[in-house]
Each structure stands twice: as structure tokens, then as C-alpha cells.
Amino acid sequence: MKYRTLGKTGYPVSEISLGTWQLGGVWGSSFDGANAETILETAFEQGINFLDTADVYSSGLSEKAVGSFAKRHPGKVRVATKCGRRLDPHVASGYTPESIRGFVEDSLKNTGLERLDLVQLHCPPTEVYYRPEIFGTFERLREEGKVDHMGVSVEKVEEGLKAIEYPNVASVQIIFNMFRQRPAELFFREAAARNVGVIVRVPLASGLLTGKFDQATTFGKEDHRTFNRNGEAFDKGETFSGIPWDSGLRAIARLKEVFPLEPPLALVALRWILDSDLVSCVIPGASRPDQIRSNCRASDLPPLSESEHQIVKRIYEVDIKPLVHHLW
């Protein structure tokens, strides 16, 4: 495993880290504490030292598992959580200094930690990024010793650009993959200029970039890849990176013509992300230990060649860019 610095936090983090949306089970399943523990242990054994969770993941059970694990490995892992999505309805007016403070206090209880390494706003409405009092609240929580650093998880590049105008924003979590390339145009450069860490989420486009899906593939009814393809439940860009199913499969077929079966396309997709030295870490999820071991192989792969990067760029520009680039 190789390590990079997470912006102004100064934390050395594994370039392949772990997102815990589906920790303890696949999307839509009940939480399996034993499986979660095995996944976390496997990640640690592979050199992963940065764990990204949220208060809404399995109704706080993910935070509890991650916090308990961190306490058993003091000083060895960094815990990042997110807050705001518990608001119902999830609207800008619900984001207040009082609600933010309450969310952080709840995350401290869930994790059992005295101080949270990183707390991120969890994809709030765009209006929230224009309210300095919300970002000031995190500064007060830091002064009180409850939070070490703050960050944001964003849906849109524009939101990330606005967020990094606040001096206390240490990291931005953003969707970036072979099928969502816009962040590399301007955002990465601006983040680097402000020493803001970049955490890449949805790196495999909800599994689309594994190359394992075809027209016959189905998902469970509680899986967002079934019920959120058109943004019925939350931002459409979270599901298959916002790409229509048929269009995504056609682009995958073109990628398969370029890249051999070994390494698997998923590892090529992760390596493609890591080829940007402006990325701090990438946080693929895992519902099984073998997925962790496989994902970590990407850290040891050689960079893609210039010709391979150009081919990926052409496929994106022809098949994908008109569908997503202007939206996020």
C-alpha cells in the first residue's frame, strides 16, 4: 500500500481507503456486525488506515463499528464521518449551527471517540455552501476538541469550488472516475492550490466499471441501483454516476476491447484514478473481504500508459460526456 497526504490535515492516508456505505452487507440488506468486523480487519491488514463512514449508514451502526475498530487500534486509523443527511426533509433550512452540533455530538456517541478526525457535510443542498455560519460552527467544535478537521462531500464541482473558499475546509469528497471526469478540469487544481485533500468516492460508478454487469443483470428491490436510476430517492449522480444503464454498458464494452482480462477492469479503473497525483485517496466500498484484497492491488499496479489514458478520454468524450459532464 502507498500513502498520500490528505491536504491540510497532514494525515498520511492509504491511497486505497475504505468507504463504508455497505459495510456489513450489500446495499439494502440488514447490518451484519460480524461481517463488518471482518471487512475492517481485512482492510487494516492490507494497509488501509482511512475509514469513511456517515451517521446515516445503517442508522448509525456503521459509525459504531468503525469507531469501535479505531479504539482497538489507537493512532493507527483515521475516522472520517459525515452529517446532515438525517434531516427529514433534507433541505437547506435544516442546516443550522444547532443541528450541526447535534449531529456531531451523536457521531461522537456512536463512535465512542473523544474527538473525530474529520467531519464532512454530507452532500447538502447547494445553498448551504453560501452560509458562513455553518462552516464557522465546525471551527467552534474544533476549538472545543470535538472535531479535528472539517470537510465536505459534494455532488457538483461548483459546490466543491465554493466550499474550498472557506479556510477551514480541509478536504472535499467528490465523484471522480472514468465516467465522471469533470473534476480534473479545474477543481483538482484549485483544491491543490489551497492544500485541500481530495477524497474520491463512487470510483467504480456503482459497480458499472467492474465490467461484470450486462443487460441480464438485476439488483434487489432495496438496492439504489434498482430504485434510484432516475434520481427518485436522492441525486441521480450517485447511481451509476448518473449514466443511463444502456449507455453505460455500451461504454464498458468499448473499454473491454482495450483492456485485457487481467488485471480486472475494476482495478484498471481504480488505477486510472490514482494516476492523478492530485487525488489524496479513493474510497471504494466493500461488502466482502475479498473485495478489499482485490481493490488494494490497484496501489501496486503500474500507471496506465499515455495511449491508454487517451483511449479512456476518447471513450468518455464520445459516449459519456454529453450525458453527465454539464450536470455535475
VOGU-3710 file (C-alpha; in Angstrom, 3 decimals, decimal comma):
1> mkyrtlgktg> 0,000/0,000/0,000  1,164/3,504/-0,814  0,254/6,608/1,176  -0,539/10,212/0,298  -1,125/13,327/2,399  -4,739/14,370/2,932  -4,346/18,070/2,285  -4,014/20,445/5,204  -4,932/17,712/7,695  -1,383/16,440/7,266
11> ypvseislgt> -2,669/12,882/7,696  -0,814/10,231/5,680  -3,661/8,126/4,281  -3,672/4,934/2,251  -4,306/5,799/-1,381  -6,839/2,972/-1,418  -9,029/3,538/1,611  -12,474/2,261/2,586  -15,948/3,680/2,160  -18,449/2,044/4,499
21> wqlggvwgss> -21,828/2,682/2,881  -22,388/-1,065/2,531  -20,234/-2,099/5,482  -21,651/-5,267/6,985  -23,762/-6,218/3,978  -24,810/-5,380/0,437  -26,999/-2,359/-0,285  -30,416/-2,785/1,213  -29,530/-5,703/3,470  -29,603/-5,787/7,251
31> fdganaetil> -26,391/-4,923/9,055  -24,095/-7,861/9,791  -21,763/-6,894/12,612  -19,517/-9,925/12,261  -19,065/-9,312/8,539  -18,342/-5,652/9,219  -15,624/-6,599/11,680  -14,046/-8,992/9,189  -14,070/-6,330/6,476  -12,438/-3,774/8,771
41> etafeqginf> -9,767/-6,223/9,919  -9,037/-7,205/6,331  -8,725/-3,552/5,342  -6,306/-2,917/8,192  -4,230/-5,960/7,251  -3,977/-4,616/3,702  -2,601/-1,299/4,953  -5,799/0,762/4,827  -5,740/3,431/7,519  -8,568/5,787/6,481
51> ldtadvyssg> -12,201/4,812/7,061  -15,059/6,911/5,725  -18,474/6,478/7,313  -21,627/8,525/7,950  -24,300/8,788/10,603  -26,965/7,542/8,172  -25,134/4,380/7,126  -27,160/1,536/8,628  -28,722/4,063/11,017  -25,504/4,650/12,909
61> lsekavgsfa> -24,326/1,035/13,038  -21,542/1,728/10,557  -20,257/4,560/12,760  -20,367/2,293/15,782  -18,410/-0,464/14,042  -15,805/1,939/12,669  -15,425/3,752/15,988  -15,051/0,523/17,942  -12,428/-0,668/15,482  -10,500/2,598/15,730
71> krhpgkvrva> -10,471/2,388/19,518  -8,923/-1,075/19,311  -6,209/0,311/17,037  -5,418/3,662/18,688  -3,459/6,021/16,494  -3,409/3,544/13,597  -6,520/4,583/11,644  -8,253/7,850/10,851  -12,038/8,070/11,074  -13,998/10,358/8,772
81> tkcgrrldph> -17,737/10,667/9,173  -20,445/12,766/7,554  -23,518/14,578/8,807  -26,636/16,279/7,521  -28,484/13,555/5,642  -30,522/12,685/8,726  -32,534/15,834/8,127  -36,056/14,999/7,008  -36,839/16,733/4,800  -33,271/17,207/3,638
91> vasgytpesi> -33,474/20,926/2,880  -31,105/23,845/3,308  -33,123/25,415/6,119  -32,481/22,335/8,256  -28,774/23,093/8,326  -28,267/25,284/11,376  -25,448/25,645/13,894  -27,666/23,825/16,376  -28,446/20,877/14,108  -24,790/20,513/13,072
101> rgfvedslkn> -23,716/20,489/16,697  -26,323/17,848/17,474  -25,175/15,646/14,615  -21,553/15,838/15,734  -22,493/15,017/19,327  -24,432/11,984/18,094  -21,482/10,818/15,980  -19,204/11,097/18,999  -21,626/8,880/20,927  -21,970/6,395/18,080
111> tglerldlvq> -18,231/6,024/17,547  -17,307/6,199/21,214  -14,450/8,523/20,278  -13,494/11,655/22,184  -12,578/13,531/19,012  -13,490/12,959/15,371  -10,616/13,181/12,902  -12,767/14,538/10,069  -16,428/15,524/9,902  -17,891/16,278/6,484
121> lhcpptevyy> -21,121/17,904/5,433  -22,975/15,114/3,645  -23,939/16,458/0,215  -26,051/19,359/1,482  -28,184/21,483/-0,850  -26,112/23,988/-2,820  -27,444/26,925/-0,781  -25,678/25,647/2,350  -22,262/26,313/0,827  -23,108/30,024/0,838
131> rpeifgtfer> -23,737/30,175/4,601  -20,570/31,023/6,536  -22,210/30,331/9,895  -22,356/26,613/9,096  -18,632/26,460/8,431  -17,973/28,617/11,485  -19,789/26,075/13,635  -17,152/23,477/12,792  -14,432/25,898/13,831  -16,027/26,233/17,258
141> lreegkvdhm> -16,382/22,458/17,541  -12,694/22,183/16,715  -11,822/24,685/19,425  -13,835/22,568/21,855  -11,778/19,497/20,954  -14,648/17,568/19,405  -13,504/17,762/15,777  -10,000/17,794/14,370  -10,850/18,850/10,805  -13,898/19,535/8,650
151> gvsvekveeg> -14,633/18,693/5,058  -17,491/18,396/2,614  -18,923/15,714/0,395  -20,326/17,286/-2,744  -22,496/16,378/-5,694  -21,263/19,103/-8,042  -17,912/20,589/-8,992  -19,327/24,060/-8,370  -20,119/23,121/-4,772  -16,571/21,921/-4,248
161> lkaieypnva> -15,155/25,155/-5,656  -17,329/27,207/-3,300  -16,520/25,037/-0,278  -12,753/25,426/-0,607  -13,112/29,187/-0,298  -13,576/28,557/3,438  -10,134/28,310/5,070  -11,165/25,554/7,492  -12,285/23,141/4,759  -9,524/20,525/4,774
171> svqiifnmfr> -10,966/18,018/2,295  -13,564/17,570/-0,400  -15,127/14,237/-1,222  -16,246/14,109/-4,838  -17,304/11,616/-7,514  -14,479/11,056/-9,989  -13,991/8,075/-12,245  -13,548/7,087/-15,897  -17,161/8,124/-16,454  -17,100/11,345/-14,392
181> qrpaelffre> -14,012/13,288/-15,435  -15,033/16,915/-14,934  -13,333/17,399/-11,525  -9,926/17,045/-13,186  -10,511/20,088/-15,406  -10,432/22,828/-12,757  -11,404/21,587/-9,326  -8,351/19,432/-8,631  -6,023/22,280/-9,476  -7,885/24,764/-7,271
191> aaarnvgviv> -8,002/22,296/-4,387  -4,263/21,685/-4,641  -3,588/25,428/-4,629  -5,395/25,648/-1,273  -3,857/22,431/0,088  -7,285/20,771/0,245  -7,358/16,979/0,220  -9,373/15,194/-2,469  -11,258/12,054/-1,456  -12,669/10,213/-4,461
201> rvplasgllt> -15,962/8,403/-3,970  -18,089/6,239/-6,285  -14,875/5,241/-8,104  -16,457/2,283/-9,876  -19,728/4,006/-10,821  -21,806/1,789/-8,508  -20,102/-1,305/-9,863  -20,591/-0,445/-13,528  -16,829/-0,084/-14,002  -16,185/-3,594/-12,723
211> gkfdqattfg> -17,304/-4,760/-16,158  -19,317/-7,542/-14,557  -22,795/-6,272/-15,492  -24,799/-6,899/-18,658  -28,363/-6,497/-19,862  -29,447/-9,503/-17,808  -28,102/-8,103/-14,517  -30,693/-7,297/-11,863  -30,423/-5,844/-8,370  -32,512/-6,248/-5,235
221> kedhrtfnrn> -35,528/-4,013/-4,751  -33,827/-2,262/-1,801  -30,686/-1,587/-3,852  -30,357/2,017/-5,063  -29,261/0,627/-8,435  -32,862/-0,509/-8,798  -34,843/2,367/-7,311  -32,695/5,447/-7,924  -31,687/5,229/-11,587  -33,593/8,425/-12,351
231> geafdkgetf> -32,944/10,151/-9,032  -36,181/9,032/-7,395  -34,677/8,905/-3,881  -31,555/11,088/-3,994  -29,212/12,678/-6,510  -29,173/10,647/-9,719  -25,412/11,082/-9,970  -24,919/8,739/-7,011  -26,234/5,784/-9,039  -24,032/4,597/-11,920
241> sgipwdsglr> -22,526/8,119/-11,788  -25,719/9,372/-13,418  -25,196/7,416/-16,623  -28,195/5,691/-18,259  -27,859/1,911/-17,947  -27,717/1,109/-21,661  -25,237/3,888/-22,394  -23,002/2,734/-19,578  -22,963/-0,844/-20,824  -22,029/0,287/-24,337
251> aiarlkevfp> -19,103/2,313/-22,985  -17,989/-0,643/-20,859  -17,960/-2,839/-23,963  -15,585/-0,367/-25,617  -13,299/-0,349/-22,569  -13,178/-4,132/-22,602  -11,879/-4,024/-26,160  -8,874/-2,051/-24,893  -8,041/-3,606/-21,553  -7,288/-7,323/-21,068
261> lepplalval> -8,984/-9,572/-18,550  -6,028/-9,302/-16,164  -5,908/-7,084/-14,253  -9,710/-6,869/-13,964  -11,366/-3,724/-15,270  -12,198/-2,629/-11,708  -8,500/-2,419/-10,867  -7,756/-0,561/-14,090  -10,490/1,922/-13,168  -9,010/2,435/-9,692
271> rwildsdlvs> -5,505/2,761/-11,125  -6,800/5,365/-13,592  -7,935/7,478/-10,633  -4,660/7,039/-8,756  -2,745/8,193/-11,821  -3,804/11,705/-10,814  -1,331/12,835/-8,167  -3,868/15,469/-7,061  -6,068/12,722/-5,609  -5,410/12,043/-1,923
281> cvipgasrpd> -7,248/8,734/-1,700  -10,055/6,731/-3,240  -12,714/5,056/-1,087  -14,333/2,060/-2,807  -16,801/0,200/-0,653  -16,813/-3,498/0,100  -19,383/-5,981/1,306  -16,900/-8,896/1,366  -13,255/-9,226/2,457  -12,137/-10,479/-0,956
291> qirsncrasd> -13,268/-7,184/-2,491  -10,902/-5,356/-0,131  -7,950/-7,518/-1,125  -8,720/-7,074/-4,802  -9,143/-3,297/-4,606  -5,848/-2,884/-2,789  -4,000/-4,469/-5,705  -4,571/-1,228/-7,622  -1,997/0,503/-5,428  0,715/-1,798/-6,770
301> lpplsesehq> -0,210/-1,628/-10,448  1,921/0,499/-12,780  0,291/3,679/-14,115  -1,698/3,407/-17,316  0,239/4,327/-20,443  -0,329/7,633/-22,182  -2,057/5,845/-25,055  -4,386/4,050/-22,629  -5,272/7,354/-20,980  -6,033/8,834/-24,377
311> ivkriyevdi> -8,317/5,919/-25,264  -10,234/6,298/-21,989  -10,544/10,018/-22,702  -11,944/9,383/-26,181  -14,497/6,873/-24,919  -15,570/9,380/-22,280  -15,854/12,258/-24,716  -17,866/10,274/-27,281  -20,074/8,017/-25,155  -20,347/9,642/-21,721
321> kplvhhlw> -19,522/13,344/-21,649  -22,719/14,579/-23,371  -24,768/12,717/-20,745  -23,131/13,843/-17,491  -20,459/16,478/-17,878  -22,704/19,538/-17,720  -24,824/18,193/-14,848  -22,264/17,630/-12,111
//
